[in-house]
Amino acid sequence: MDIWVKLATFVGLALLTVGIYYVKEIPKMHRDLLKNVREFRNNRQLQIESYFRQQGGQELETLFENWVGLLFELEKTKTITSDQVTDLQEKTVIYGSDLTIRILSAYQADNYKHTTNSSDANIKSVVYVATLICSLKKDFTGFEIDPMTLLQIKINDFKSKTTEVQQYTDEIKREVHWE
């Protein structure tokens, strides 16, 4: 009987040792699983971005140039046709990131809300376009710029309108969840 007690004790200790080993390994296995999931998501995102850059690199560049043209040549906004606006919107949705599309959506919602040509609506519209361009720049080049930087280039009397422009910029960033 003594041998059975020793054998049971030995088997029990062996099982306890193996159990403790696996319990200690659970956090490592969980961490590795999370790491693999993150790597999968990141690799997938890189593949998607690579595909769009390969397939639409020229289109994205043209889209970016068209939006920049609207900001720096405001006269174009008076002559742009509804078909051209629709085409610009479609391409923005096709080639833009989630943030870019959110900005476009908020911009269009704001345009529908303001039917008058007030000074405030015009300034806010310019801020929307600058914000959209900054997002497209990140989509196209990976470089981030602040909309205020573009607006300093565009707005002649920027110093007198800094507070107003900053308020609109902050409002838009909050609205589209700019990170």
C-alpha angles and dihedrals in degrees: 000000000000090000091054091053091050091047092049091047091049093048090046092051091046091051091045091051092049091046093051090048092053093044088053090049096051095083090048092049091048091049091049091049091051090047091052092049091050092047090050092051093046093047090048091050090049091050091051093048091046091050093051092046092050096043099037107022093118092042092050090049091050091046090050091049092049093053091045088050090054091052098046098036103044090173086074090067089065094053101036113115125226089247090056091049090049091049091049091050093047093051091046089055092046098047104022127096124245090268093050091052091048089053092049090049093050090046092053092046089052091048091054090048093054113057094161124080096234122161092242092052090049094050092046089049090054089049090051091052092048090050091049091050091051090053092047090049089056090046092049104036107011090238119127122215130175117246089228089065092057092044091053087058094047106037111074097200094038095146092060092047100038095108094048093045092047090051091052091045092051091045092052093046090053092046095053095036094243108193 
